[in-house]
Every structure is written in structure tokens, then in C-alpha cells.
């Protein structure tokens, strides 16, 4: 007899997500992913000036702010076929890379590590053994006996006061937790150190963007950063060299701590390479444009059907019809009026709530498809596609990760093992290491271009009469992000954001195929239905951001807040 469990809300994510599972003989046999908020940004943007769209869209989420701003300005630039000065591309690219590294670090340590790390077990750890373990993995200078002892004492103070503070409400002692006390203490200590290092990544974004979250420096056609090597109120050499210091600090943590921790935990949980693959059509888009026409990219994109890297199909640029004509969204199982599969430019956003229906409508998230097929997006898709495309940095770090995990696990771990729950974490660490090299490269490209005397940062947009259409695509931390805009007579006629968590958390599509979350959960073993840690592990491995996929509605039609827009 099947047991039904409901996790609502799923925590340690952004937004409101409900997961339902049927469990038969100790395994998940069916799953439903339901977004519990409604996004109204599309309606807010109607009839507005396209140059303002990025200001609104980055407020879709308090975490994924920079990415929506970037995708939004790119959508308008794409519609206008507008060139972007090199300095603006490099500045944008640096913000993108720093933001993504910060996001990946926060995701592993502060959102998902506690699915694998038993904090209470760390109280039993020997700081000397922990330091020896840590020093066998890397030369990180903060892997000292004293610091591990201090962390253990902090944890003891938490428990001694009758509470665990930030570590409360974990499934401590769960039978699926298998790390040694020393590995648990090591990871917990790095959890605390990661709080400081992610702040440095945010400093890079805020120095370039004016603030973070919600950067202030973007403009359709470039950025608003004036470059003047002498004026203290602009982007000066002093600030640029300070950025380099922050970049180097970030890179050391990524390579000596984050990458090594993920490999060590991945080796311990190598059994989890058998779970969580789900949808194995992988979609990633090119990013980090290196020319004014956005036609040459530092990172390649592409599509892999059925998990077969030999079938890789490159996506070459923002104008590629494979993307521009291939994306559709279905609302067959979503709380919107009607039952259709449409291209984003042709969509309507008409909410219609019907309650949770197992075989009907059960989510505010739409179901995207690429040429009629569901696709998984995110760091795993990005790493697999860049590896298949022959990207040197991706191959270097992916091979290094697999070699390290194999050595620690004392058995070969193949490339195919990445297509799993634990593999998504490994791919994210690989991507962070690649992004550090990218961040260095973009900083140097900016410095070299300034040295050539080019100080331009923005081109003015001119809007024609009549209707034009554009798409802004970006390989965001959680995967392929696209903003679709229809502009008529200089005003927004239609706007749709198809975000990574829409691709991954979407319900069944028009052909009733499950979305990536739903498919990935099938076959997952559940030790205790009352403590479904295993479900959370797989869902968290995608790094859900339901605030991006949806926004808020009150089905009782009560006014929640009133906003007056000028």
C-alpha cells in the first residue's frame, strides 16, 4: 500500500515549494512539484518603458537579482540589435561571475550541506584529527586545530543552552547521515567561514553595481559606470586593483575549501550517484560575451539529449533559432486560465486557482519544454555541455573532481556519476572553479581595454515605431534564464520570464511528462517517511528558487499590500 507524504513548505530555499510523494516499499514511486505563489511581474510591466524593465524584474527575487537585470537588458538589446561597448560587457561579466560564485558557495554550505552534514555529530569530533583530515585535503590556512576546537566549543554552547541556533530543525542522527564526526566538524567550521567569503563576492558586485542585492548600474545599451582613472567618484585604478584582491581571496576559498569539501562529501556519499538523475535532457546557453555584438562568448552553450554527451548540439549565440523558436510553456497542470502550449512571446498570464488536483492543475509554475521535451538546467547541465564542447577549464576541473572523488572513495567514479543528486553538487563546485578563472579573465580584459584608451560604457537605444521582439538569455547560477519581450511603439506589449526553477520545478507538461524535480525523485529510497531527508537532498540539489518561478496571490482576494507606481 502506497504512503503519501507532503512537504510544505520545503525550507532552505528561496520561495514557497510543496513536494508530494507516493512511497511504495520504501521508495518514491510518484511525485508532484507545486509552486505555491503566483508571479505577477509580467502584468506589472505591461505598457511600461522597456528601458525600465530590468529595474522591476530584478525584484522578482531577493537572491537572483543581478541575473534578472542582465537578462532583461539583453532582451531589449536583442530586440533592437543594439551593440554593447566592450567595457560594459566586461563589467557585466565580472558581476555575473562574482554573483554566481557567491550563490554557489551559499547554496552548498548554507542551504544544502545540512542534508549531508550532521552538526550534532560534530560535538564528538577530535579537533586534532579534524585538522589532520582537513590538511590532507588542502593547504587552507584556517584548517587549524585551534579553529576546529573553537567551532566545537560554539556548538557545545548552543546545545548547552537547549537550542542549536542557526542549526536548529535538522534531521540529526538520521540513518542516512554517514559522515564521521571529524568530517562533520570540518564542514561545520567551513560553513561559518563561508559566511565571510561570500561577503567578499558580494563586495565585487556592489563595487561595480552600486549595491547588492538589486544592482543600480545597468542600462539598456551598457552600464552607467563612468571610467576615469583620476576621479575618486568613478571606477578608478585603485578600485579596480582592490577588486583583484577580492577576486584572489574568492578563488582561494573556492579551490582550497569549497571544491575539496564537495569532493570529500561526494566520496563519502558515492552511493547517491545512483539516485536523482531524472530528466537527462540538458540545456545550457552561451554566456560571457566578449564582443560588442554578443556573438563571441567565453563560455559555450548547448543541448544534450538523453544524457549522451556524444549527441551534444552547440548553441552558438543569442540569435540561435534552436532557442528562439524552440521554447514553449504549458499550463495544462498550472493554475492559469486555459490549456495551451505556447511560445513565450504568445503567452498570456491569467491566473485561475482551482486547488490542488493530482491529475489536474496543481502549481503556479508553468511547464517549459524545448522542442516538445522537458529539459534540466543548472550547473550540471552547464558543466556537461561545456565539457562536451571541449572547454579547457571545465574539462580540467571536472577531471580533477572525478579523480579526487575516486581517490577518496578508493574506487573509480566515472563522468556519468555526475548525472545524480550528489553529482549536481560536484558540478556546481566545478562551475565555481571555472567561474573564478573567468572572473580573472574578465578583470584583465577590462584593464587591457582601458589601457588602450577605450572608456566607453554605454550606447543609447532608439526605439522604432511598430512591433519588435527580443529575448535575453543568461546562464544564471541555477541555469538557463530567458526574458522574452514584445515591444510596440516603444512600450512593452508582452513580457515573460522563463527561469531556471521554472524548467526544473515545473509540473507535468502538456504531454503529462513529469518535470525534473518530479522525475528525479522517483526511485529515491526513504528510510523514514516521517523524516523524508532523502527527498530534501534531491530537491535541494537543484537549488530551488520559487520566488523566481512564481509570486504571490491571495485566493481570498484580500488586499495584501498596495503599491503606487509613478
N, C-alpha and C positions, 0 to 999 in steps of 0.2 A: 504494500500500500504506500502510495506516494505521500510525502510530507511537504507541506507548503510553508515556506518561510518568507517573511517580508522584512527587509532592512530599510527603514525610513525614519530619519534621513541617514544616508551614508555620510559620515563625517570625515574630517581631514581632507576635504576637497573644497573647491570654490563652487558655491551654489547649492541647489536642493535636488538631490537624486534619490530615487526609490528603486530598489532592486528586489524583484520577486523571483524565487527559485522553487522548482519542484525537485525533491530529493527522493531517490529510489535506491534502496540497497546501498546507502552511504555515498551516493554520487549525485551530482546535479544532472538532471535529465532534460530540463527545460528552464528558460529564464526570460524575464521581461525587464527591460530598462526603461524607466519612466522619469522624464524631466518634470519637475513639479512647479515650475514657474513659466510665465509667458514673456517673451521678448517683444517689446513694442517700439524698439528703436526705428524699425522700418517705417512705421506710421509717423513718428515724430519728425523724420527727415523729409517727408513729402513737401514739395513746393519751396524748400529752402535753397539757399545759395550753395552750389556744390563745393565751393571753397571752404565752407563751414563744416562739412560733413565729418571730417576727421576729429573735430573737437567733440562732437556728440558721440561718435562711435567708440572712441577710446574709453568712454564712460559706460560701455556695456559691462565692463568688469573692472574691479579694483586691482586685479593681478595682471591680466593680459592687456594692459593699457597701450603700451608702445606699439604692439603688433597691430591692433585695430587702427591706430592712427596711420601707420605705414601703409597698410592695405587700402585704406580709404583714399589717401592722396594718390596712390598708384592707380586706383580705379579711374579717377578723374583725368590723370595724366595719360592713361591708356586711351580714354575716350577722345582726348584732344590730340593724341600723338605728340605730346609735349616732351621736349628734351629736358633733362635734369643735369645741371652742372656737376662736374666730377667731384668738387669739394663736398657738395650736398650728398652725393651718393656715398662717399667715404664716411661722412659724419653719420648719416643714417645707418650705414653698415656697422659702424662701431657701436651705436646704441643698440642695434638689433642683436649683435653678438654678446655684448655685456649683459643685456636683459635676459637672453636665453641661458647663459651660463648661470646667472643668479637664479633663474627659475628652476634649472635642473638640480642645483645644489639644494635649494629649499624643498623641492619635491622629494628627493631621496631622504634627506635627514629629517625634515620636519613634518612631512606628510605621510610618507610610506615606510620608512625604516622601522617604525614601531610595529609593523606587521611581522617583522622578522627578528627583531631585537627584543629580548626580554629584559627590561630595565631592572626589575626586581632581582633577577638572577645576578646582575652586576654587583650586588651587595656582597656576594660570596667570592668575588674575584680577588686574586693576589695582584697588587699593583706592580710588583717586580716582574711577575710572569706576563702581565699585560704589556708592560714596556718592552720586554723581550720579543713578544709576538709582534707588536707594532713596529719595532725596529727591524724585524726580519722582512717586513713588507716595504718599508721606505725609510728615507733619511729625514722625514719631517721633524723639525727641531722641537716641536711641542709634544713629542711622544716620550715624555719623561716619567719616571716613577713618581715624582712629586705631584705632577699634574693629574695622573691617574688616581693617586691617593686622595687628592683634593676633590675630585669628582665623586669618588666613592663616599667620602665624608658628606658631601652635599646631599647625595641620595639618602644617606643614613639619616640626615636631619629631616628630610622630607618625610620619610617613613616614621621616624620617631615622633613627629608631630601629628601623626594619624592621617596624613594625606601625602599624595605624590605630586602635588602642584601641577606643572605642565605635563607630567607623565601619568596623570590620573586616567581611569577608564580604559586601560589596556587589558588585553587578554593574557595577563601574566600567568605563567605556569601552564599555558595551553599545551596539549601534547604535540602540536605542530611546531612548537618552538624548540629548536635543537642546538642553538649556538652554545659554546662554552661560556662560563661566567666571565672569563678574560676577554673573549671576543665581544660579549655584551657590554663590558665596561669600556673597551676601546671605542666601540661605535657610539656609546652614550657620550663619551668625552668629546668625540668629533662632532656629535650633534650640537653641543654647546659652542665649540669653536666655529662651526659653520654659521652660527648667528652673526658673528663678527665679519667673516669673509664675504658673506652675501651682501653685507652693508657696503663693502668696498666696490662690489659690482654695481650696486645702485648709485654709488657716487659717480661712477663713469657716466651712467645715463643722465644723472641730474646735472653734471657739469656741462654736458653737451646739450641736454634738452631743457635746461632751465629749472626743472623739478622732476621728481618721480614719486609716486605714480602720476600719470597724466602730464606728459611732456608738453612743453609750450613752444617749441622751436620749429615745428613743421609748417610748411606752406605748400600748396599745390604749385609745383614747379621747382621745389628745392627745400631749403631750410632758411630760417631767419637769423642764423648765426653770422654776424659780421666778422670777418677775419682781418685783424690789424695787429701786426707783431709788436706795436708800440703802445697801443691804448690799453689801459688796465681794465676797461669795461667791456672788452671784446674777447674773442678767442685768441689768446696770446701764446707765445712760445712757452712761457712759464707754465700756463695751464696745460698745454699740450704735453710737456715733459712730465708734469705731475700725473697726467693720465697714464703715461707709460709706466710709472711706478706702481700705480694701482693695477694695471694690466699684468705686470710681472708678479705681484702678490697673488692675484687671482689664479694665474697659471700654476704657481707652485702648489696651491691648495688642490687644484683640480688633479694635477699629476701625482702628487705625493700622498694625498689623503683620499679624496673622493674616488678616484679611479681604483686605488688599491683596496679601499673598503668594499666597493661593489664587487670586485673580483674575489675577495676573501669570502664574503657572504654568499656570492653566487656559487662558489665551490662547495661551501657547506650545504647549500640547498640545491645541489645539482639535480636532485630528483624532480624539482619543479620545472625542469626543461621539458617534461612530458605533459605539462598542463598549460592551458591558456592560449593556444595558438589562435583558435577561432577563425575569423576571416583572414585568408592569406593572400588576398589581392592587395598589394602595397602601392600607395600613391605618395609621391613626393614631388615638389616643384623646385625649379632652379631659383637661386637667390644669391644675394651679394653682387648686384650689378656693378660692372667695372667700366662702363662706358656711358655716355650721355643718352644714348638711345635705349638703354636697358635691353641690350641684345647679347652682351657678353657677360658671363657670370662666373664667379669664383667657385660656387657650389652647383653641381649639375642636379637635374631632376629627372624623374622618370616614373615608370609604372612596371610592376612585376606581377603577372597573373599567377595565381595558384602557388605562390611561394617559390617559383622556379626562376632563379637568378639568370639562367641562360635565356629566358624569354623576355629579359629587360627591354623596355621600349623607352628611348630617351624622350624627354620633354625639353625642348631647346630654349624656349623664350616665353615671354608673357603673351605673345600673339599666337601661340601654338593652338591650332584648332582642336587638337585632341582634348584639351581642357576647355577651351572657349565654347565648343559645341557639344561636349560630351557630358557635362554635369547636369543632372536633374535632381529634383527633390519630390518625394511622395508624401502625401498627407493621409493615405488610407488608414493608418493607425495613429494619427496625430489629431489633436484637438483643434482642428480648423474646419471651416465650412467646405464641404465637398469631398471628392475622392479623385485626385488627379496626380499625375506625374508631369512636372513642368520644368522647363529651363528657368533658372533664377530671374532672368530678365522678364519672363512672362508670368511670374508668380503673383499671387495676392496673399495678403496676410489678414484673414478674417477669423478671429478666434471663435470657437464654438465648443464649449466644455460639455462632456457627456458622462463624466465619472469614469472610473477605471473599468475597462471591458477587456477581458483576457483575449478575446478573439475579435475585438473591435478597436476603438480608439482608446489609447491608454497613456499618451505622453504629449507634452507640449513641444517636444523635439520632432523635427521633420526627419525624413529618412533619405539622405543623399545617395545617389548612385553615379557611377562613371560608366557610360555606355551600357546602362542597364544593370550593372553589377555593383554590389556593395564593395567598399574598399576600407582598409585600415590605414590610418595616417598616424604620424607621430615620429619620435626618434628612431624606432625600429624600422619603419618604412624608409625614413631618411637615410639611415646607415646602410640598409640593404641596397637601396637604389644607388647611393654614391659608391658603394663597394662594387656593384655590378658595372657602374660607369667607369671604373678604373681610377677614381680619385685617390691620389697617393696618400694623403693624410689619413683618410678614412681606412684605407687598407692597412696602413701602419698600425693605427691604434686598435682596430678590430682584431688584427692578427695578434697583437700584443695582449689584448684582453683574453682571447681564447687560449693563448699559450700560458698566461699566468693562471687562469682558472684551471686549466688541465694539470699544471704543475701542482697546485694546491690540492686539487681533488685526487691527484695520483691516478688519473685515467684520462684518455683523450676526450675533449669536449669539442664537437665539430661546429662548423658555421651554422648548420641547421638548428642547433640548440638555441640560437638567438630567437627563433620563432616560438616564443613561450612567455609565460608570466615573468619568470626571473630574467629571461633574455631581454625583455623590454628595459629593465634596469641597466643591464650591461650595455645595451645600445645607447642609452641616454648618457652614460659615463663616457663612452667612446665619442659621442657627439660633442660633449663638453670639452674634451681634449682637442678635438678638431677645431671647435669654435675659438679656443684660446689661440691657436695658430692663426686663425682667420682674423681675430682681433688685432694681433701683432701686425699682420699684413696690411690691414686697412689703415692702422695708425701710420705705418711707414708710407703707404701710398698717399695719404693726406699730406704728410710732411714733405714728400718729394714734389707733390703738385704745387704746394705753396712756395717751395724753393724755386720753382720755375716761374714764379711771378703771377700765377693764376689765383685770384682772390674771389672769384665769382661764386655765389652760393644760391642764386635763385633766378628763374626765368618767369616772366609774367604770363599767366594764362589769358587767352582770349576766347570767349565762348561764342560760337556761331549761332545763327538762327536755325530753327528746325530741331530734329531729334538726333542725338548721338548716344552711343552705348560704349561702356568700358568695363573692364574687370581688373581689379587689383589683387594680385596673388602674392603670397608670402609664406615661406616655410617657418612658421611660428614654433615656439618650444613644444607645443602639443601637436604640431603637424600642419598640413596644408590648410591655409586660410585664404578665403576668397571673398572679396566685396564686389558686388555686381550693381552697376549704376546705369540708369536711363536718365538722360538729361534732355529736356525740351525747352528751347528758348531761354537757356541759361538757368533753368530751375530744375530741381530734382523731381522727376516724374515717378520713378520707382527705385527702390534700394533694397537689396537683400544681402545678408551676410551668411555665408555658408562656412561654418567654423569647424576646427578640428574635432571638438567634442560633439558636434552635430554628426559628423561622419562616424565617430566611434560609439556614441551613446544613443544613436537613433534607434527607433523601434523597427519592427518588421517593415519592409518596403512594399511597394505596390504588387510585387510577386510573392509576398509573405516570407521573403528570406530574412533571417534574423540579422540584426546589426552586430558589429564587432564585440561589444560588451556581452551581448546575449549569447553569441556563438562561442565566445572564449570561455564561458562558464560551464558549458556542457562537458561532462566527464570529470569535473573537479571533485576530488574526494572531500567529504565533510565529516570530521571526527565527532563533532557535537553540534547538532542543529541549533541549540540554544546559544552557541558561541561560534558563529559562522566566520571565523577568522580567514578561512581559505577563500571564501567569496570576496572578502575585502582585499586580500592580497592581489587577486587578479584585476579587480575593478580599479584599485589604486595604481596598479602598474601602468595604466593608461594616463594617469594624472588628470582626472576629470575636471572640467571647468564648465559647470552647468550655467553659471552666470553668463557665459558667452553664448551658450546654445539657446538660452531662454531668458525671459524676465518675468515680472510679477503681475499677477492678476488676482482679484478678489471675486470669487464666484458668487458672493452675495451682493455684488455691485455696490459695496460701501466705499466711500471715498477714503483712500489710504493717505494720500498726500496731494496737494495741489501745487503745480509749478507754473509760474507765469514766464513765458518766453518772450523776449523783446522782439 
